[in-house]
Amino acid sequence: MIVPGSSSQQLAAALAAETGRALATPTYDRFPDGERLAAVPDFDDDEAVIVATTDSDEAWVELLQLQDAVREAGATDVTTVIPYMGYARQDASFGDGEPVSARAMARAISTGTDRVRLVNPHEASVADFFDVPVGAVDAAAALADPLPTDLVDPLFLSPDEGAIGVAATVRDAYGAGETDFFEKHRDRDTGAVAVSPSDASVADRDVVVVDDIIATGSTMSESVAVLTDRGAARVLTACVHPVLVANAVTKLRAAGVDRIVGSDTVERGCSVVSAAPALADALD
């Protein structure tokens, strides 16, 4: 059975439809003291596929409870799908006495599952932190589907060199265009980000700025502003994980973004494509 976390109900339902597996209906409750209780009263299978984005501390607790709940209900085989893994960018200790948070989370998840599937992890090396087999799933190609078919001389541009592979995947799925990237310099003390334009010509071209994650939208909006200043025709943004915290959407639109396209690894208003087909292939 497919078992959704509360943050991944749409994706879990899409995955159930894609695979023909039954969809469990968990309950998500909270006690008066604030403690959570995630349960699966209708679970009746020996195999569980838990689909749970961990975009909050509460979601992490809920996932651990769902893993324990399906074992308690008789599951002998558990696959944990983490569409978006919170804390994955804390993949090293950046100061004295600081934890490797991604490792701590991975170890906790490993205790309740037989295997893990991650969708476009920000750093592939995060898979090494788990104590069970891990498979990475690439859902970026789906981002090309909702893009306008009439993009003019399109350029698929990533905000930094690390995301150029995601941009290339979307370009290849779209079937036309070039790829390039911005250079980004972040001051670790102040958090300030400086964006250096690439050498690609953008004047009168449609530009799709592609990244794996858009969180605050600050770096992305700076990139978009540079493109607008350089005469880009239309600027669209696409990301696998539309975290989009606080006023991220407003910042992007104010910078001149024509449209924001995201997947349902994090369920937002711009989640117009699903990671379910890619995940279904990974479960076979």
N, C-alpha and C positions, 0 to 999 in steps of 0.2 A: 504494500500500500504506500501511496505518496502521503507524507505527513507534513503539512505546512506549518512553519512558524508564522506568527501574526504579521510579520513584515513582508512575507513572501506568499500571500494567499493567491494572488493572480498568477504568479509564475508557477506555483505548485499545481494549480488547476490546469494551466496550459500544458504542463509536463504530463499530468495524468491523461489529458486528452491525446497528447502526442504519442504516448506509450501504450495507451489502453489499460493502464493500471487503475485500480480503485483509489479514490481520494478520501482519506480519513478526514474527520471533522473534529479537530482538537478544540478544547475549551481553554480560554486564557482568563484567569481570575487573579484578583489581588485581595489579600487579607487586610484587615483594618490597620495592621502595623506596617503595611507597605510591601510585605513579602509577596512574591508572585507564585502562581500555581498553574502550570501548563499540563494538561492531561489529554489522553486519547481514549475516551470511553468506548468508542466504536471500533477500535483497532482489533482486527481479527486476521492475522497473517503471520507467517514465519519470516517474512522479509519486509523490511521497512526502508524507505528512502525519505529521509528527512530533508526538507528544503527550507533553509532558514538563513536569510541575510542577517548579519550581525552588525547592524548600523547603530546600535546603542548598547549600553551596559545591560539594560534590561533584556535585550534580545539575546545576549550571551547566556544569561541565566536561564532564559526560556529554552534555548537550544539544549543546554545540559539536562534540563528537566525532561524534554521530549525524548532525548536519547535514553534516559533511565526509564521513562514511562513505557516506551515500546518494548524494552527488554523485560520489564515487569509484566507486560501483556503477552509475552511469549515469543517475541522476535528473536530469531537465532542468527539473523544476518542483517546488519545495519549499514547502510550507505548514508553518509552525511554530505549533502550538497550545500556549499556555502557560496551563494551567488555573488555576494559582496562581503569580503572579510574585513571587518573593522580591526583596527590596530595593525594591519598588515604593513603599513608604512613605518611602523616602529620596529624595524627589523634588525636593529643594532642598539647597543648601549652608547648613547651620545654624550654621556658625562659620567663622572665618578658616582657610583652608587645607583645609577639608573638601570632599570630592567630592560631586557629584550622582550618587550610586551608581546610581539607576534609569537615568540617562542612559548611564552607562558600560556597564551590562548590556545596555541596548537597542541600543547601537551594536555591541556584540560579536555579538549575535544577528542583527542585520541583515546582517552580512557573509555569512551562510550560508543565507539564505532569500529567497524571492520575496515573501512576505507573512506576516503574523502575526495570530493570533486570540487575544485575551485574554478570560478569563472574569471578569466583574465586577471590573475593576481598581479598587483602592481610590481612586485619583484618575484621572479620565478623561484628565487632561492628560498622563499618562505615555505615552500613545500618540504624543504629539508628539516623543518622544525617538528613535523608530525612524526609520530611513532607508528603510523599505519601507512599503507600505500596511498599515494596521492596522485590524482590526475588533473591536469590543467585543461580547461575547456575554453576555446576561443570563440566568442560570440560576436566579434566585431563586424564580421561580414554582413550581418543582418542590418547594420546601420545604413547600408546603402539603399535598402529597399524604399524608404519613404522620401529619399532625396528627389528633388524635381528632375524630370528626365531631360529638361532643356538647359542644364547648366552650361554656361558659356566658357569654353576653354578652361575647364575646372582645374583648380589647384587644391590638393589635399595636404593640409599643412598641420604639423604637430607643434605644440607649444615648446617642445624640447626634443633633443635627439633621442631620448629614451622612448618616446612614444611614436617614433617614425614607423615602426612595424605595424602599429594599429592603423595609422594613416594609410599605409600601403595596402593593408588588407581591405579597407573600405574602398580605396581607389580601384583595386582589382575587382571587387564585387560590383562596383558601379560600371566598370568597363571602359573608362576613359579618364584622361587627366594625368597630371604630374603630381609628384610628392616633394615636399621640402619640410624644413623645420626652423623654428626660431631658436636662438641661443638664449638661455635663461641663467641669470646669476642671482642667487639668493644669499643675503647677508644673514648668517645664522644668529647673530646677536640681536639684530633688530627685526628680522623677518622680512625686510624689504626686498622686493624682487625687481630686477632690471631686465627688460626684454630687449634683445638686439635683433633687429630685422634680418631676415635671411637675404640672400642675393636674388631670390626669385622675383620676377616681375609680376605684379599683381594688378596693375592698372587695367581697368575695364574687364577684369576676369571675375568669375564667381569662385569664391574661396570657401572651402569647408575646413574649419579648424577641428581637428580630431584629437581626442585624448582618451585614455582609459578611464580617468576619473575627473569629474568637475565637482569640486567641493565648495569652496567659498566663491569661486568664479573670479577672483582677483587677477590671477595670472592670465586667465583666458580673456578677460575683458581688456586688459592691457594689450594683449596680442591683437584683439579685434580693433582696438582704437588705432593701432599702428597701421593695420590693413586699410581702415577707412581713410586715414590720412594719406595713404599712398594710392588712393583712387580705385580700390576694389569695387566691383559692381555690386555684388551681393555677398554677404558673409553669413554663413550658417555654421552652427557648431554641432558636433556629434560626439557622444561618449558612451562607453559601455555602462559605466556606473554614474548615474546622475544624482549624486548625493545632494548637491544644491542646497546647502545650509543657509540660514538667515536670509539675506537679501541678494543671494547669488543670481537669481533669475532677473531681478531688476537691474543689477549691474551689467549683465550681459546684454539685455535689451537696450539699456541706455548707451552702451558702447557701440550699438549699431547692428547687433545680431538680428538677422531676419527670422531665423527659426532655430530652436533647440531640439535635437533629436537624441533620445536616450533609449536604453533597453529597460526591461523590467527586473534587472538584478536589484535595483533599488526602485521601488514603485513610486513614481512621481507623475505629474501631469504630462510630462514630455515622454513618458515611457511608451512609445508607439511601436516598438518591436520587442520580440520575446527571445530570450535565451533558451527557451524550451527545446526547439529543434536541435540545437547544438548539444544540449544536455542529454536529450534522448539518445543521440548517437553514442554518447560517452557511457550510457548505462547499459547498452547492449553487450 
